[in-house]
Amino acid sequence: MLSQVAAILVGLVAVLWLMDDSETALASLKNKRVLVTGASTGIGEQMAYQLATHGCHVTLTARRKLALQAVRVTSLENKLYM
């Protein structure tokens, strides 16, 4: 229960931070290392694409290996290196 609450709070902070000035916030992450958990589908997958587009060095994790490999293939096809 506590870990779920912590995850929700982290998500809310991230959303508020990005809503404040998303271009400036994403630009400040250029050349930074970012770990995206749950990157095989949904919000995690889209965050990985966005972060890679803005120059972050993205590391992906997920429970489903095949879905994660599909994300990697898609990113390589679009020249987004993760």
Secondary structure, DSSP 8 states (H G I E B T S, - for coil): -HHHHHHHHHHHHHHHHHHH-HHHHHHTTTT-EEEEESTTSHHHHHHHHHHHHTT-EEEEE-S-HHHHHHHHHHHHHTT---
